[in-house]
Amino acid sequence: MSQEITIIPHEDNQQYSVNGHVVYKDSNGNYISKTPMSPTESKAFFEYKKQVIDNQRFKTHTKATYKI
């Protein structure tokens, strides 16, 4: 059984939605969710961070769906 995780940017480099969980960047530069995410959702977000957010070649961030 695969799980689908959708990441939607609301404000590039600041705020994202991960399966309905709002993830935002705090004043220390860390991404935090106010609601607990599953380990799979956290893993997908940090993969998105590595591939999209930290990639200087992306000018704007796009919606991504991970099937895990």
ABEGO torsion letter per residue (X at the ends): XBBBBBBBBABBGABBBBGGBBBBBBAAGBBBBABBBBAAAAAAAAAAAAAAAABAABABBBBBBBBX
